[in-house]
């Protein structure tokens, strides 16, 4: 099994009007392959963190 990490970012604007990415959450999933990790990620809600 492999360990996959997904990071979720939100685009924000600073006071000067420039955009930047802010890390919103991270998820680690252990699975046999990236396709299965993606399925696990889709079952996970970012609102639960």
MMTF fields as JSON, N, C-alpha, C and O atoms, coordinates in Angstrom:
{
  "mmtfVersion": "1.0.0",
  "mmtfProducer": "UNKNOWN",
  "numBonds": 195,
  "numAtoms": 196,
  "numGroups": 49,
  "numChains": 1,
  "numModels": 1,
  "chainsPerModel": [1],
  "groupsPerChain": [49],
  "chainIdList": ["A"],
  "bondAtomList": [4, 2, 8, 6, 12, 10, 16, 14, 20, 18, 24, 22, 28, 26, 32, 30, 36, 34, 40, 38, 44, 42, 48, 46, 52, 50, 56, 54, 60, 58, 64, 62, 68, 66, 72, 70, 76, 74, 80, 78, 84, 82, 88, 86, 92, 90, 96, 94, 100, 98, 104, 102, 108, 106, 112, 110, 116, 114, 120, 118, 124, 122, 128, 126, 132, 130, 136, 134, 140, 138, 144, 142, 148, 146, 152, 150, 156, 154, 160, 158, 164, 162, 168, 166, 172, 170, 176, 174, 180, 178, 184, 182, 188, 186, 192, 190],
  "bondOrderList": [1, 1, 1, 1, 1, 1, 1, 1, 1, 1, 1, 1, 1, 1, 1, 1, 1, 1, 1, 1, 1, 1, 1, 1, 1, 1, 1, 1, 1, 1, 1, 1, 1, 1, 1, 1, 1, 1, 1, 1, 1, 1, 1, 1, 1, 1, 1, 1],
  "groupList": [{"groupName": "UNK", "atomNameList": ["N", "CA", "C", "O"], "elementList": ["N", "C", "C", "O"], "formalChargeList": [0, 0, 0, 0], "bondAtomList": [1, 0, 2, 1, 3, 2], "bondOrderList": [1, 1, 2], "singleLetterCode": "X", "chemCompType": "L-PEPTIDE LINKING"}],
  "groupTypeList": [0, 0, 0, 0, 0, 0, 0, 0, 0, 0, 0, 0, 0, 0, 0, 0, 0, 0, 0, 0, 0, 0, 0, 0, 0, 0, 0, 0, 0, 0, 0, 0, 0, 0, 0, 0, 0, 0, 0, 0, 0, 0, 0, 0, 0, 0, 0, 0, 0],
  "groupIdList": [1, 2, 3, 4, 5, 6, 7, 8, 9, 10, 11, 12, 13, 14, 15, 16, 17, 18, 19, 20, 21, 22, 23, 24, 25, 26, 27, 28, 29, 30, 31, 32, 33, 34, 35, 36, 37, 38, 39, 40, 41, 42, 43, 44, 45, 46, 47, 48, 49],
  "secStructList": [7, 3, 3, 3, 3, 3, 3, 3, 3, 3, 3, 3, 3, 7, 6, 6, 1, 7, 3, 3, 3, 3, 3, 3, 3, 3, 3, 3, 3, 3, 3, 1, 1, 2, 2, 2, 2, 2, 2, 2, 2, 2, 6, 1, 7, 4, 4, 4, 7],
  "xCoordList": [0.841, 0.0, 0.882, 1.994, 0.361, 1.061, 0.297, -0.914, 1.02, 0.416, 0.34, 1.355, -0.834, -1.052, -1.506, -2.295, -1.012, -1.402, -2.042, -1.49, -3.203, -3.887, -3.945, -4.274, -3.626, -3.684, -4.751, -4.85, -5.542, -6.618, -6.323, -6.117, -6.304, -5.969, -7.156, -8.002, -7.2, -8.225, -7.521, -6.564, -7.991, -7.424, -8.0, -9.217, -7.115, -7.521, -6.832, -5.874, -7.319, -6.693, -6.083, -6.701, -4.856, -4.261, -4.725, -5.493, -4.274, -4.735, -4.321, -4.934, -3.287, -2.849, -3.572, -3.286, -4.5, -5.274, -4.621, -5.129, -3.514, -2.837, -3.367, -3.607, -3.543, -4.067, -2.934, -1.79, -3.277, -2.351, -3.144, -4.349, -2.466, -3.121, -2.875, -1.753, -3.942, -3.881, -4.279, -5.339, -3.414, -3.705, -4.938, -4.984, -5.939, -7.192, -7.208, -7.637, -6.74, -6.682, -5.811, -5.504, -5.423, -4.662, -5.296, -5.899, -5.143, -5.711, -4.677, -4.073, -4.467, -3.604, -4.47, -5.319, -4.246, -5.017, -4.062, -3.182, -4.231, -3.421, -4.248, -5.351, -3.712, -4.455, -3.496, -2.286, -4.053, -3.257, -2.797, -1.776, -3.525, -3.155, -3.824, -4.704, -3.407, -3.971, -5.467, -6.162, -5.973, -7.413, -8.228, -9.253, -7.773, -8.48, -8.347, -9.291, -7.193, -7.009, -7.963, -8.501, -8.178, -9.113, -10.536, -11.283, -10.915, -12.25, -12.392, -13.439, -11.345, -11.392, -11.521, -12.256, -10.797, -10.856, -12.241, -12.73, -12.891, -14.222, -15.273, -16.321, -15.004, -15.92, -15.669, -16.412, -14.619, -14.235, -14.718, -14.554, -15.299, -15.831, -14.871, -14.455, -14.508, -13.618, -14.318, -13.652, -15.646, -16.374, -16.305, -16.662, -15.842, -15.8, -14.544, -14.413, -13.61, -12.355, -12.47, -11.519],
  "yCoordList": [-1.186, 0.0, 1.245, 1.246, 2.286, 3.568, 4.622, 4.517, 5.631, 6.742, 7.95, 8.365, 8.507, 9.668, 10.838, 10.664, 12.026, 13.225, 14.208, 14.5, 14.702, 15.716, 17.004, 16.986, 18.104, 19.416, 20.25, 20.255, 20.949, 21.773, 23.229, 23.586, 24.056, 25.473, 26.342, 25.959, 27.509, 28.494, 29.738, 30.215, 30.265, 31.495, 32.693, 32.856, 33.528, 34.722, 35.944, 35.816, 37.12, 38.371, 39.051, 39.114, 39.564, 40.325, 41.777, 42.13, 42.609, 43.998, 44.792, 45.814, 44.338, 45.004, 44.515, 44.982, 43.587, 43.085, 41.917, 41.484, 41.404, 40.276, 38.967, 38.861, 37.982, 36.707, 35.84, 35.932, 35.002, 34.027, 32.815, 32.902, 31.694, 30.46, 30.22, 30.344, 29.875, 29.595, 28.13, 27.696, 27.378, 25.968, 25.86, 26.401, 25.146, 25.006, 23.714, 23.712, 22.62, 21.352, 20.368, 20.568, 19.303, 18.228, 16.903, 16.766, 15.942, 14.622, 13.598, 13.736, 12.576, 11.469, 10.231, 9.948, 9.493, 8.282, 7.164, 7.344, 6.019, 4.86, 3.965, 3.554, 3.663, 2.862, 2.138, 2.366, 1.263, 0.488, 1.325, 1.015, 2.373, 3.195, 4.55, 4.775, 5.473, 6.827, 6.874, 7.747, 5.956, 5.956, 5.663, 6.298, 4.709, 4.385, 5.533, 5.824, 6.184, 7.334, 8.452, 9.135, 8.646, 9.672, 9.34, 10.235, 8.082, 7.668, 7.929, 8.392, 7.636, 7.908, 9.393, 9.805, 10.209, 11.664, 12.189, 13.075, 11.659, 12.141, 11.807, 12.45, 10.813, 10.48, 11.293, 11.182, 12.117, 12.927, 14.353, 14.905, 14.945, 16.308, 17.302, 17.128, 18.365, 19.394, 20.218, 20.895, 20.171, 20.94, 20.271, 20.88, 19.009, 18.31, 18.632, 18.199, 19.389, 19.71, 21.033, 21.479],
  "zCoordList": [0.0, 0.0, 0.0, 0.528, -0.598, -0.663, 0.117, 0.313, 0.556, 1.28, 0.353, -0.206, 0.188, -0.668, 0.186, 1.115, -0.125, 0.606, -0.374, -1.435, 0.001, -0.802, 0.013, 1.199, -0.628, 0.017, -0.668, -1.894, 0.115, -0.404, -0.074, 1.086, -1.097, -0.949, -1.323, -2.131, -0.723, -1.054, -1.576, -0.966, -2.705, -3.266, -2.524, -2.438, -1.989, -1.249, -1.842, -2.604, -1.493, -1.91, -0.698, 0.365, -0.861, 0.235, 0.153, -0.741, 1.064, 1.118, -0.113, -0.421, -0.824, -2.045, -3.285, -4.388, -3.127, -4.25, -4.983, -6.018, -4.473, -5.101, -4.519, -3.317, -5.383, -4.906, -4.364, -4.81, -3.4, -2.853, -2.405, -2.169, -2.289, -1.879, -0.401, 0.091, 0.292, 1.723, 1.929, 1.48, 2.613, 2.87, 3.754, 4.858, 3.24, 3.973, 4.793, 5.946, 4.194, 4.909, 4.141, 2.965, 4.831, 4.215, 4.607, 5.672, 3.722, 3.941, 3.512, 2.448, 4.323, 3.944, 3.798, 4.644, 2.708, 2.446, 2.078, 1.236, 2.701, 2.369, 1.458, 1.817, 0.274, -0.685, -1.611, -1.578, -2.438, -3.386, -4.568, -5.182, -4.893, -6.037, -5.978, -5.147, -6.869, -6.84, -7.122, -6.602, -7.932, -8.228, -6.973, -6.729, -6.188, -4.947, -3.95, -3.216, -3.915, -3.017, -3.399, -2.527, -4.703, -5.169, -4.732, -4.339, -4.796, -4.342, -2.846, -2.394, -2.075, -0.635, -0.363, 0.535, -1.147, -0.988, -1.292, -0.591, -2.327, -2.715, -1.659, -1.606, -0.822, 0.261, 1.51, 2.485, 1.493, 2.656, 2.444, 1.356, 3.448, 3.326, 3.952, 5.098, 3.198, 3.728, 4.807, 5.59, 4.858, 5.863, 7.236, 8.245, 7.273, 8.55, 9.342, 10.486, 8.754, 9.45, 10.14, 10.782]
}
